[in-house]
Amino acid sequence: MMNTILNINSQELLLNRFPKSNDKNLQAWDSADEYVLQHIAELNLDSANILIINDTFGTLACALNAYTLHWQSDSHIAKCAVEQNLEDNQLTPNITFLDSLTLPATAPDIVLIKLPKSNAMLEQQLHQINQVMTPNTQVIGLAKAKDVHTSGLKLFQKYIGETTTSLAKKKSRLIFAKPTVSKFDDNAEKLVSWPLEGTEVTISNHAGVFANTQLDIGARLMLENIPNNLDDGYAIDLGCGNGVLGLMVAHENPQVTVRFTDESYMAVASARLNCENAFDDQDRFEFDWHDCLSNYDYDQADLIICNPPFHQLKTVTDHIAWQMFNDAFRTLKHGGKLRIVGNRHLGYHIKLQRIFDNCTTIASNSKFVILEATKP
Ligand SMILES: C[S@@+](CC[C@H](N)C(=O)[O-])C[C@H]1O[C@@H](n2cnc3c(N)ncnc32)[C@H](O)[C@@H]1O
């Protein structure tokens, strides 16, 4: 396993992504993390209550372990990474973990927010900061310089106050916002809703959930090919996003229990909301914020449906798809089926053939293919 050492502010930290990887492109920190950590060191703080938002693999939590930390993330993988990295460095800070829809109970002295992947998510998070900041809170954004846009800076201005940016250093930039804006009294949860074509169902998404405002084109092909032959049993929507695939499994197979699972907290919360809106009987549904199916036993599920991700943050990678397919193999009953949708060029049939020793093409169009593998 490749170990990675970050030397910062007289500390030597052993930092890995989660899961650990030998791929040298998958480093656990970036130059924006280093920039903000140098900035914090220059403030010479004796003590501080720091709210850290979107710390991708726990670098900020590890390096700032001397302070009181509230650590908020939408990502279960990020939470696993910070736990792993704290343990590997034998660090036991005063840290409170928060999911992405929960605010800290106390006002922070400093907020560090790593810019998230979408402005929708940024807006929700700045709105949350607006709810807990005091005039003395220092709000600092950090990002690659190429990801700092006027639209994002305007959101800092709107929810926090006067906003300036630092010079770029190693292609990263810091954003400084002074809290002057009063508390917004509307709900911080920014939901987007849209009708699911051909059905009576309305799909709602929390900010930042995959395919935020419309149906993903891969998911569309899967919806035309949802299995409808299960008399009863147990199905899993793996990487459920807003739960659109699992909802249709539940609709087409009314006796089946459906479990929705995703590593994004807002995804699972969206799937739960969509089930509540679409069905009277909630006893059929279970929800799980987790990394793939690593917490599931052998031989449980009759059906797993999945539209696997092929990015981790901005890196194109197939390691999550591999993990999902291997976990699905373990979790399925003998005779149970994994049905997936993927871009043709990703070659998922090779992976399924290798793991399951069988793979059938159920449907395809010019871009996507639906594949099914049966656990022998
Ligand atoms: C391509 S999207 C599919 C979403 C939804 N099923 C659909 O078809 O619209 C992939 C989903 O996998 C989730 N995901 C990524 N890594 C994961 C992991 N390690 N464990 C569980 N879910 C993961 C993402 O958060 C995202 O919601």
The ligand as an SDF file (V2000), in Angstrom:
LIG
                    3D

 27 29  0  0  0  0  0  0  0  0999 V2000
  -24.4380    7.6780  -11.2980 C   0  0  0  0  0  0  0  0  0  0  0  0
  -25.1210    8.1160   -9.7420 S   0  0  0  0  0  0  0  0  0  0  0  0
  -26.6630    7.2130   -9.7780 C   0  0  0  0  0  0  0  0  0  0  0  0
  -27.7600    7.8100   -8.9260 C   0  0  0  0  0  0  0  0  0  0  0  0
  -29.1540    7.1890   -9.1400 C   0  0  0  0  0  0  0  0  0  0  0  0
  -29.1210    5.7570   -8.8350 N   0  0  0  0  0  0  0  0  0  0  0  0
  -29.6140    7.4150  -10.5770 C   0  0  0  0  0  0  0  0  0  0  0  0
  -29.5620    6.4550  -11.3610 O   0  0  0  0  0  0  0  0  0  0  0  0
  -30.0300    8.5300  -10.8870 O   0  0  0  0  0  0  0  0  0  0  0  0
  -24.0810    7.1980   -8.6540 C   0  0  0  0  0  0  0  0  0  0  0  0
  -24.4240    7.3120   -7.1680 C   0  0  0  0  0  0  0  0  0  0  0  0
  -23.4720    6.5030   -6.4530 O   0  0  0  0  0  0  0  0  0  0  0  0
  -23.1870    7.1490   -5.2220 C   0  0  0  0  0  0  0  0  0  0  0  0
  -21.8920    6.6460   -4.7170 N   0  0  0  0  0  0  0  0  0  0  0  0
  -20.6350    7.0200   -5.0770 C   0  0  0  0  0  0  0  0  0  0  0  0
  -19.7250    6.3280   -4.3800 N   0  0  0  0  0  0  0  0  0  0  0  0
  -20.4130    5.4990   -3.5610 C   0  0  0  0  0  0  0  0  0  0  0  0
  -20.0310    4.5360   -2.5790 C   0  0  0  0  0  0  0  0  0  0  0  0
  -18.7440    4.2840   -2.3300 N   0  0  0  0  0  0  0  0  0  0  0  0
  -20.9990    3.8750   -1.9030 N   0  0  0  0  0  0  0  0  0  0  0  0
  -22.3220    4.1320   -2.1480 C   0  0  0  0  0  0  0  0  0  0  0  0
  -22.7480    5.0380   -3.0630 N   0  0  0  0  0  0  0  0  0  0  0  0
  -21.8080    5.7000   -3.7660 C   0  0  0  0  0  0  0  0  0  0  0  0
  -23.1740    8.6370   -5.5960 C   0  0  0  0  0  0  0  0  0  0  0  0
  -23.3550    9.4460   -4.4420 O   0  0  0  0  0  0  0  0  0  0  0  0
  -24.3430    8.7220   -6.5900 C   0  0  0  0  0  0  0  0  0  0  0  0
  -25.5440    9.0350   -5.9400 O   0  0  0  0  0  0  0  0  0  0  0  0
  1  2  1  0
  2  3  1  0
  2 10  1  0
  3  4  1  0
  4  5  1  0
  5  6  1  0
  5  7  1  0
  7  8  2  0
  7  9  1  0
 10 11  1  0
 11 12  1  0
 11 26  1  0
 12 13  1  0
 13 14  1  0
 13 24  1  0
 14 15  1  0
 14 23  1  0
 15 16  2  0
 16 17  1  0
 17 18  1  0
 17 23  2  0
 18 19  1  0
 18 20  2  0
 20 21  1  0
 21 22  2  0
 22 23  1  0
 24 25  1  0
 24 26  1  0
 26 27  1  0
M  CHG  2   2   1   9  -1
M  END
$$$$
